[in-house]
Amino acid sequence: MKQLLLSAIFATSSIISSIAQQTNNIVIFTQEPKPFYAIVNGIKQNAEPETNVKITGLTNPSVSMKIVFADGRTPDINKNTWFENMGKEATFRIVNTKKGYKLRYFGETDIASSVVNNDQAVIVYQTVEPTPNVTLSVPAEQTTVVTEQVVTTTTTGGQTTVSNPTATENINVGLNVGGLGVNMNVNVTETETGSGVASSTSTIGGVSSTTTTTTTTTTTTSSSGVGLGANTNVVVAEPKPVVVYVPNYSGAIGCPIPVQSVESIKSAIKSESFADDKVQIAKQALKNRCVTVSQVREILDLFDFEDNKLEIAKYAYDRTYDKDNYYLVNQDFNFSSTKEELNKYVMSR
């Protein structure tokens, strides 16, 4: 029995792995709080504007992307990409350049080793445009009750007779919101009451008659149990949890999720004897990874020559999470000319 269970688990894992190897993912994120819609192969993928979207299950190696910003003013971005192999996850970053916003290739990794950011919207590739969630503020239903009380006093030969028949009219007010039929269960939340009095007296043949009419209007408001006659979701937006990768940092973000440690990268660099080989290993290791400024400085500390450090510092800048802290890297250089060259490079990005 145990053998059969293990075989079933292995078979299931193999199927999942096989499916992952036949598809690709795309991650699109912006380093600014600038929400957007991702349109892939002509189909909008996210129903609500996001700043970080992962689209999974792409079966075609050729992908056409279009970014439409939610503000309605920023020009759209168009970009085409091609996967040489399946089972890959390509990341693209929206950057603000001197010529406007651009969508730039950021890196690629295997789907098996990809991670999900807590602030990231993960969407299985849509072939039909999704329906957005609509939050409706529905006016309250009002029920108006009009009550008329008529009191007649008749005096004949010194004898007075009083009669008070009552007439009541109920008026229910229905609602139509945006072409939608709305049904409600009544819970009273507010009542307004108004009244009016009218009186008249007449005498005919020695018979005196006084008629008093009192009108009372009561308006009842209710607003619960909403039923919508359309394919509309009424939702309450919950705030997304904020993940802090660098304590007290709130500046621009250069990549989605920094690695937890660079010890393996440092070990690989240390195993090389020549400076050029160390540089090559560092670049290979950083190509598809996201690091912090402190981790960049750990790597730079392994190089003896100023020009090698500068080469790695330039290469790592676009792969650094807390980009606004990059000025700290200057402390790892001895010469003012090197610091100036790095600063010029950073300012040009």
C-alpha positions as CSV (number, residue, x, y, z in Angstrom):
1,M,0.0,0.0,0.0
2,K,2.9,2.4,0.9
3,Q,4.6,1.6,-2.4
4,L,1.4,2.4,-4.3
5,L,1.0,5.8,-2.5
6,L,4.6,6.7,-3.2
7,S,4.1,5.8,-6.9
8,A,1.0,8.0,-7.1
9,I,2.8,10.9,-5.5
10,F,5.7,10.5,-7.9
11,A,3.4,10.3,-10.9
12,T,1.5,13.4,-9.8
13,S,4.7,15.4,-9.3
14,S,6.0,14.3,-12.7
15,I,2.7,15.5,-14.4
16,I,2.9,18.9,-12.7
17,S,6.6,19.2,-13.6
18,S,5.8,18.2,-17.2
19,I,3.0,20.8,-17.5
20,A,5.3,23.6,-16.0
21,Q,8.0,22.7,-18.6
22,Q,5.5,23.2,-21.4
23,T,4.5,26.7,-20.4
24,N,6.1,30.1,-19.6
25,N,5.5,32.9,-17.2
26,I,5.8,36.7,-17.5
27,V,6.3,39.1,-14.6
28,I,5.7,42.8,-15.2
29,F,6.3,45.3,-12.4
30,T,6.8,49.0,-12.0
31,Q,9.3,50.7,-9.6
32,E,6.8,53.6,-9.1
33,P,3.3,53.5,-7.6
34,K,1.8,53.7,-11.1
35,P,-0.9,51.0,-11.5
36,F,-1.4,49.5,-15.0
37,Y,-3.3,46.9,-17.0
38,A,-1.3,44.1,-18.7
39,I,-2.7,43.2,-22.2
40,V,-1.1,40.0,-23.5
41,N,-1.7,38.8,-27.1
42,G,-4.5,41.4,-27.3
43,I,-6.4,40.3,-24.1
44,K,-6.5,42.2,-20.9
45,Q,-5.2,40.0,-18.1
46,N,-5.9,41.9,-14.8
47,A,-9.4,43.1,-14.1
48,E,-8.1,45.7,-11.6
49,P,-5.0,47.9,-12.1
50,E,-1.9,46.5,-10.4
51,T,1.8,47.4,-10.0
52,N,3.2,43.9,-10.0
53,V,1.6,41.1,-12.2
54,K,2.7,37.6,-12.8
55,I,1.0,35.9,-15.8
56,T,1.3,32.1,-15.9
57,G,0.4,29.3,-18.3
58,L,1.6,30.9,-21.6
59,T,1.9,28.1,-24.1
60,N,3.1,30.1,-27.1
61,P,6.8,31.1,-27.1
62,S,6.0,34.4,-28.9
63,V,4.3,36.9,-26.7
64,S,2.9,40.4,-27.5
65,M,2.6,42.8,-24.5
66,K,0.9,46.1,-24.1
67,I,0.8,48.2,-20.9
68,V,-2.1,50.5,-20.4
69,F,-1.7,52.9,-17.4
70,A,-4.7,53.4,-15.1
71,D,-4.3,57.2,-15.0
72,G,-5.5,57.4,-18.6
73,R,-2.8,60.0,-19.4
74,T,0.5,58.1,-19.7
75,P,1.1,56.7,-23.2
76,D,0.8,53.0,-23.6
77,I,3.8,50.7,-23.9
78,N,4.1,48.0,-26.6
79,K,6.7,45.2,-26.5
80,N,7.1,41.8,-28.1
81,T,9.2,39.0,-26.6
82,W,10.2,35.4,-27.6
83,F,11.0,32.5,-25.3
84,E,13.8,30.3,-26.7
85,N,12.9,27.5,-24.2
86,M,9.7,26.5,-22.4
87,G,9.5,26.3,-18.6
88,K,10.9,29.8,-18.2
89,E,9.8,33.0,-16.3
90,A,10.8,36.3,-17.9
91,T,10.6,39.5,-15.8
92,F,10.1,42.9,-17.3
93,R,10.3,46.3,-15.5
94,I,8.5,49.5,-16.3
95,V,11.1,52.3,-16.1
96,N,10.7,56.1,-16.5
97,T,13.3,57.3,-19.0
98,K,14.0,60.7,-20.6
99,K,11.9,59.5,-23.6
100,G,9.0,58.3,-21.4
101,Y,8.1,55.0,-19.8
102,K,9.6,51.9,-21.3
103,L,9.2,48.1,-20.7
104,R,12.7,46.6,-20.2
105,Y,13.8,43.0,-20.0
106,F,15.0,42.4,-16.4
107,G,15.9,38.7,-16.4
108,E,14.8,35.1,-16.8
109,T,14.7,32.1,-14.5
110,D,13.3,28.6,-14.4
111,I,9.6,28.4,-13.4
112,A,10.6,25.7,-10.9
113,S,12.7,28.2,-9.0
114,S,10.4,31.3,-9.3
115,V,8.8,32.8,-6.2
116,V,5.6,34.9,-5.6
117,N,5.8,38.3,-4.1
118,N,3.1,39.0,-1.4
119,D,2.2,42.2,-3.3
120,Q,2.1,40.4,-6.7
121,A,-1.1,39.6,-8.5
122,V,-0.8,36.0,-10.0
123,I,-3.0,35.4,-13.0
124,V,-3.4,32.3,-15.1
125,Y,-3.3,33.5,-18.8
126,Q,-6.8,34.7,-19.8
127,T,-8.2,34.0,-23.2
128,V,-11.3,36.1,-22.4
129,E,-11.1,39.5,-20.8
130,P,-12.0,39.3,-17.1
131,T,-15.0,41.1,-15.6
132,P,-13.9,43.9,-13.2
133,N,-15.3,43.9,-9.6
134,V,-17.7,46.7,-9.2
135,T,-18.4,48.2,-5.8
136,L,-21.8,49.8,-5.7
137,S,-23.1,52.4,-3.3
138,V,-26.8,51.7,-3.5
139,P,-29.2,54.4,-2.3
140,A,-31.5,53.4,0.5
141,E,-35.1,52.3,-0.2
142,Q,-37.7,54.6,1.1
143,T,-41.3,53.8,2.2
144,T,-43.7,56.6,2.7
145,V,-46.9,56.2,4.8
146,V,-49.5,58.9,4.6
147,T,-52.2,58.8,7.3
148,E,-55.3,61.1,7.2
149,Q,-57.5,61.3,10.3
150,V,-60.8,63.0,9.9
151,V,-62.7,64.1,13.1
152,T,-66.3,65.4,12.7
153,T,-68.1,67.1,15.6
154,T,-71.9,67.6,15.1
155,T,-74.1,69.7,17.5
156,T,-77.9,69.3,17.3
157,G,-80.2,70.7,19.9
158,G,-77.4,71.0,22.4
159,Q,-76.2,67.3,21.9
160,T,-72.7,66.8,20.4
161,T,-71.6,63.8,18.4
162,V,-68.0,63.0,17.6
163,S,-66.8,60.6,14.9
164,N,-63.2,59.9,13.7
165,P,-62.9,57.5,10.7
166,T,-59.3,57.1,9.6
167,A,-57.9,56.7,6.0
168,T,-54.4,55.4,5.6
169,E,-52.3,55.2,2.4
170,N,-49.0,53.3,2.0
171,I,-46.6,54.4,-0.7
172,N,-43.5,52.2,-1.5
173,V,-40.7,53.8,-3.5
174,G,-38.8,51.4,-5.8
175,L,-35.2,52.0,-7.1
176,N,-33.4,51.4,-10.3
177,V,-29.6,51.9,-10.1
178,G,-27.7,52.1,-13.4
179,G,-30.2,49.9,-15.2
180,L,-30.0,47.2,-12.5
181,G,-33.0,45.8,-10.6
182,V,-32.4,46.1,-6.9
183,N,-34.3,44.1,-4.2
184,M,-33.9,44.9,-0.5
185,N,-34.8,43.5,2.9
186,V,-36.0,46.3,5.1
187,N,-34.0,47.3,8.1
188,V,-35.1,50.7,9.5
189,T,-32.3,53.1,9.9
190,E,-34.0,56.5,9.9
191,T,-37.5,57.9,10.3
192,E,-38.8,61.3,9.5
193,T,-42.3,62.5,10.5
194,G,-44.3,65.5,9.4
195,S,-47.9,66.5,10.1
196,G,-50.5,69.0,9.0
197,V,-53.9,70.1,10.5
198,A,-56.9,71.6,8.6
199,S,-60.3,72.5,10.2
200,S,-63.6,73.8,8.9
201,T,-67.0,74.6,10.5
202,S,-70.5,74.9,8.9
203,T,-74.0,75.5,10.3
204,I,-77.1,74.3,8.4
205,G,-80.6,74.5,9.8
206,G,-79.4,75.0,13.4
207,V,-77.0,72.1,13.2
208,S,-73.4,73.1,13.7
209,S,-70.8,70.7,12.2
210,T,-66.9,71.0,12.7
211,T,-64.6,68.8,10.6
212,T,-60.9,68.5,11.5
213,T,-58.4,66.7,9.2
214,T,-55.0,65.7,10.5
215,T,-52.4,64.4,8.0
216,T,-49.3,62.5,9.1
217,T,-46.5,61.6,6.8
218,T,-43.9,59.0,7.9
219,T,-40.8,58.2,5.7
220,T,-38.9,55.0,6.5
221,T,-35.4,54.4,5.1
222,S,-33.8,51.0,4.7
223,S,-30.5,49.7,3.2
224,S,-29.7,46.1,3.6
225,G,-30.1,42.8,1.8
226,V,-29.1,44.0,-1.6
227,G,-29.8,41.7,-4.6
228,L,-28.4,42.7,-8.0
229,G,-29.9,41.5,-11.2
230,A,-26.6,41.4,-13.1
231,N,-23.2,39.6,-13.1
232,T,-21.7,42.1,-10.7
233,N,-19.6,41.4,-7.7
234,V,-20.0,43.7,-4.7
235,V,-16.6,43.6,-2.9
236,V,-14.9,45.3,0.0
237,A,-11.2,45.9,-0.8
238,E,-8.8,44.7,1.8
239,P,-5.4,46.3,2.1
240,K,-2.5,44.1,0.9
241,P,0.2,43.3,3.4
242,V,3.4,45.3,3.0
243,V,6.5,43.3,2.9
244,V,9.7,45.1,4.1
245,Y,12.8,43.6,2.7
246,V,15.1,46.4,3.8
247,P,14.2,48.0,7.2
248,N,13.2,51.7,7.1
249,Y,13.5,51.8,3.3
250,S,10.8,53.5,1.3
251,G,12.6,54.6,-1.9
252,A,12.6,53.4,-5.5
253,I,12.6,49.6,-6.0
254,G,14.9,48.1,-8.7
255,C,13.8,44.5,-8.7
256,P,10.9,42.5,-7.1
257,I,12.3,40.3,-4.3
258,P,15.9,40.2,-3.1
259,V,17.6,36.9,-2.4
260,Q,17.9,36.0,1.3
261,S,21.7,35.4,1.1
262,V,24.7,35.8,-1.3
263,E,26.9,33.3,0.5
264,S,26.8,30.8,-2.4
265,I,27.7,33.6,-4.8
266,K,30.6,34.6,-2.6
267,S,31.8,31.0,-2.4
268,A,31.8,30.6,-6.2
269,I,33.8,33.9,-6.6
270,K,36.3,32.8,-3.9
271,S,37.0,29.5,-5.7
272,E,38.4,31.4,-8.7
273,S,42.1,32.4,-8.8
274,F,42.1,35.1,-11.5
275,A,40.4,38.5,-11.3
276,D,38.7,38.2,-14.7
277,D,37.3,34.9,-13.8
278,K,35.9,36.3,-10.5
279,V,34.2,39.1,-12.5
280,Q,32.7,36.6,-14.9
281,I,31.3,34.4,-12.1
282,A,29.8,37.5,-10.3
283,K,28.0,38.6,-13.4
284,Q,26.7,35.1,-14.1
285,A,25.4,34.8,-10.6
286,L,23.7,38.2,-10.6
287,K,22.2,38.0,-14.0
288,N,18.8,36.7,-12.9
289,R,18.9,37.6,-9.2
290,C,17.7,40.6,-7.1
291,V,20.0,41.8,-4.3
292,T,20.2,44.6,-1.8
293,V,22.9,47.3,-1.5
294,S,24.4,45.5,1.5
295,Q,24.7,42.3,-0.4
296,V,26.4,44.1,-3.4
297,R,29.0,45.5,-0.9
298,E,29.6,42.0,0.4
299,I,30.4,40.9,-3.2
300,L,32.6,43.9,-3.9
301,D,34.6,43.2,-0.8
302,L,36.0,40.0,-2.6
303,F,37.7,42.1,-5.3
304,D,41.1,43.7,-4.9
305,F,41.3,45.9,-7.9
306,E,39.3,49.2,-8.2
307,D,38.4,48.7,-11.9
308,N,37.0,45.2,-11.2
309,K,34.9,46.6,-8.3
310,L,33.6,49.3,-10.6
311,E,32.6,46.9,-13.3
312,I,30.6,44.8,-10.8
313,A,29.0,47.8,-9.2
314,K,27.7,49.0,-12.5
315,Y,26.4,45.6,-13.5
316,A,24.7,45.1,-10.1
317,Y,22.9,48.5,-10.1
318,D,19.9,47.4,-12.3
319,R,19.6,44.3,-10.2
320,T,19.4,46.0,-6.8
321,Y,16.3,46.2,-4.7
322,D,17.0,49.4,-2.7
323,K,18.4,51.6,-5.5
324,D,18.2,54.8,-3.5
325,N,20.7,53.4,-1.0
326,Y,23.3,52.9,-3.8
327,Y,25.3,55.9,-2.7
328,L,26.6,53.6,0.1
329,V,28.6,51.7,-2.5
330,N,30.9,54.7,-2.8
331,Q,32.5,53.7,0.5
332,D,34.0,50.6,-1.2
333,F,36.2,52.7,-3.5
334,N,39.4,54.5,-2.7
335,F,39.6,57.0,-5.6
336,S,37.4,60.0,-6.2
337,S,37.6,59.4,-10.0
338,T,36.1,55.9,-9.5
339,K,33.3,57.2,-7.3
340,E,32.5,59.9,-9.9
341,E,32.4,57.4,-12.7
342,L,29.9,55.2,-10.8
343,N,27.8,58.2,-9.9
344,K,27.6,59.3,-13.6
345,Y,26.6,55.7,-14.5
346,V,23.8,55.7,-11.9
347,M,22.5,59.1,-12.9
348,S,22.3,57.9,-16.6
349,R,20.0,55.0,-15.8
